[in-house]
């Protein structure tokens, strides 16, 4: 049987932290920025952690088991 492939899109979107959690970028920051307030856009900057409930699925996507 061939090797399992990791999901290329997920590999580009998630990074592991030193403790093994997953970092992700925040959504809603790519377009239609004129109607969003500066405060809202500022809060969308930077990274956050993947939710604990979603973490096992995301880890499975980025690691080729």
C-alpha positions in Angstrom: 0.0 0.0 0.0 1.4 3.5 -0.8 2.4 6.0 1.9 -0.2 8.3 3.3 0.2 11.9 2.1 -0.1 14.9 4.5 -2.5 17.6 3.4 -0.5 20.3 1.6 -2.9 23.1 2.4 -2.9 22.3 6.1 0.9 22.1 6.1 1.0 25.7 4.9 -1.6 27.0 7.4 -0.6 25.4 10.7 2.7 25.5 12.7 3.5 23.5 15.8 4.4 25.2 19.0 7.2 24.0 21.3 4.6 22.3 23.6 3.0 20.5 20.6 -0.1 22.7 20.1 -1.0 24.1 16.8 -0.8 27.8 15.8 -3.1 29.3 13.2 -3.8 32.7 11.6 -7.1 34.4 12.3 -9.9 34.5 9.6 -11.7 37.4 8.0 -8.5 39.5 7.3 -8.1 38.8 3.6 -10.5 41.2 1.7 -13.4 43.6 2.1 -11.3 45.5 4.8 -12.8 49.0 4.2 -16.0 48.3 6.2 -14.1 46.8 9.1 -13.0 49.1 11.9 -9.3 49.6 12.6 -9.8 48.0 16.1 -11.4 44.9 14.5 -8.6 44.6 11.9 -6.0 45.1 14.6 -7.4 42.3 16.7 -7.4 40.0 13.6 -3.6 40.4 13.3 -1.3 37.8 14.7 -1.9 34.2 15.5 -4.0 32.1 17.9 -4.1 28.5 18.9 -6.3 25.8 17.2 -9.2 24.8 19.5 -8.6 21.7 21.7 -11.5 19.9 20.1 -10.2 20.4 16.5 -6.6 19.7 17.3 -6.5 15.9 16.7 -8.0 16.4 13.3 -5.6 19.1 12.3 -2.6 17.1 13.6 -3.8 14.2 11.5 -3.9 16.4 8.4 -0.3 17.8 8.8 1.4 14.5 9.7 1.6 11.8 7.1 0.8 8.9 9.5 
